[in-house]
Amino acid sequence: MSKIKKIVLAYSGGLDTSVILKWLQNEYQCEVVAYAAELGQGKELAGIEEKALATGASQVFVEDLREEFVADYVFPMLRANAVYEGVYLLGTSIARPLIAKRQIEIAHEVGADAVAHGATGKGNDQVRFELAYYAMDPGIKVIAPWRTWDLNSREKLIDYARQHGIPVPVTKEKPYSSDRNLLHISFEGGVLEDPWQEPPEDMFVMSVAPEKAPDQPTYVELDFERGDPVAVNGERLSPAALLARLNELGGANGIGRVDMVENRFVGMKSRGVYETPGGTIILHAHRAVESITMDREVMHLRDSLIPEYARQVYNGFWFAPERQALQAFVDHTQERVTGTARLKLYKGSCTVVGRKSPYTLYQPELATFEEDTVYQQSDADGFIKLNALRLKARSLLSRSW
């Protein structure tokens, strides 16, 4: 194997990637560039540049990708109403392709011939990162320390850190792992590995407990243009600002908590707990505007593809041609998904209470139960009999057996 000259590491500043940063330098005897993407982690990135440099990084990139993340990744996914296994809004899954894409771009900028990540050999993230790497640069060398080193416990990581002068947090370790961005925060491992155990209430970050939410409902109006949310209560906001605003509104009302056992791409089942307040509001509102603007057969066809689209995102195939083809179809269905949805947020529930659109297909004169001169009810007789032909034929045949 040819000698690696420079590595770009996806760096979070935590124990794992801090150890990886030093381990890569020792193992490969080359420069390591640290790269951190700001996707809405909040205070987690404070002091990360200084820490990376102190651990030996030759260069550090800390980049704010929040607007790109929401506009070019979250919103296209929500245009498809993508939900994995019925409940998961793919908050971690959708962040990985953007992180990986920018990591490859930085590798090209600094002349690196390898990239590295801190994902374990058991999870989905290793697949998501590496599929994106190879889609961006087929010749890139990929280093995944967790699949090769012998530092396979927290104790060994701490010992390695102390031996090499890497600061180790003295705060008590959380009894679970978490990952946060503007779309959601996820929790897994530790106390959550027992699927019968209820998540501890002090774990949650983005939302209050539904039973502790206000006793009065909060109403919110969300405007859409061509399938994307553009304004909250009449105020136009950038994609990232809009999602942040909905996170505040949804979180204050206990919206968007999910507790599930999901099927990982690598073959095992895993228990995950998620908070996705803003994304949950967008999903409900988007469905409401679609309900009056989308043709029935187009909607049903699109809905039949949701599980496949979500599976592709979850499994890491964001840059694959099949996902791009599905996206082209989804985006075509959204051409007239423009309008406003009104929702009531109350103690964990997100209920649509109104919808309107300049492209509405809803016609009161057709749907009314009152007297009308538009719809001839007698026409339904022939419609029903034609649709019943095959049922009649089957019934007659069964009687002859």
Steps between C-alpha positions, in 0.01 A plus 500: 500500500633843402586741780225743600617861489214698659167411662183706551315380810132562571555641849243565774733586788374215717708223654480267199607739226758668725666163551462422130674827410808405701484132400501589129809716545682221682381221274554666162772753588332771295309826530140478620256778418200527735162593351181576693166588341262733684155353434328632810684329785482816711770534765661165416747665260625761748881497514526217248764671282734559794452144621578351158816708465609404852452134410728536200283592203702676232196698390141537619182573304184591693228586252141618542295283263159556659334677208631251245400213728138609527452636146676226302459193719220531759246676278540269197453203734191655660356572155491121472341464847780254570448306823698183575302205633198719562640737765865605455552833321862411410669783687839332534483324164448817297793684664767249402510557122554875542776449758669246272466715188667799663767273650597381152502859371736600781720199424532628143570855621783399734644224284403213729493149362292346781198571720405350835193483722415386852203277421507152649488175308155421637306805391344655192720811494807319370297400193351846451836676523686261276237468228503879477882510495520258211221675311696826525848354442529136387875496566502638852655292779264447794618433855253368758699451824220324686522214251875452540638616836494324838362797698163332528377636835453836670765407756759434228411829329544691827832329570624585149388860540680540830817341365507752215395811691150521351259676741235262630172652623466466874121526486297187557448303181147506368342153519423517125643652183341787311529680168346841433430724204232750398256226401522284812694347785542125534572284804615139503709253698555479874179496700299495176629160395216342700196557274269452800661787691329839468742779404593721795325837481817697568646362179286714269645825369276651233155440647313517829304199618153514338330488841702806606425699184269805521134439577399726211566397138737690273383571145752533221461572128758368257524627141633274223628570150554206265517260793742697720402695814587868461322690779378451858193702603551721196870573566733384222813334635808333359485119503721464809327781687157357415590154631650653815180699561285190461729309734430762766124494445481122478737436788306729731190289434662158531484425126713248315617233744553151357606178673558210262690180430630535146670273252855611427642453152781282638245244618427552870209659680572812703293704744504872429329798662459818298377856536393667175260784592536727196519217250183346641312829453627533143398143416142549622467842337645378171254212490216746561595724206552196279153372590335787310755554222616155383317276259377181666687253280823702510479513879435129533790419266734729693385353830576150377862611448549656846632180665754453220613864507535489880692172481746651253565797729529281808741261328725777370412515131434876483737545206385184320322530165187325628451760776562781251244348262244475779576861596428617147160331515427637848593853397273478196208411730569813706458758223164617636544413865470865597275624776456530875431249776377594846590266785413468866785394729385361830673273751687286250238501226531683169158533338417658165201732542507690171646502150470728198669546163466704180536164320237316700328205335239492774164615361229554762224487238603142421565378853196657668233286667249772422300528176713563193465510123857395415521135596242254367469239773331257263829477306644302790276204415689408183837577663430255780368226270805519272732475799297208633530286183808308612355450848178360350697266272704370794190447710322309223804279446529416870137390508563243228774323702 
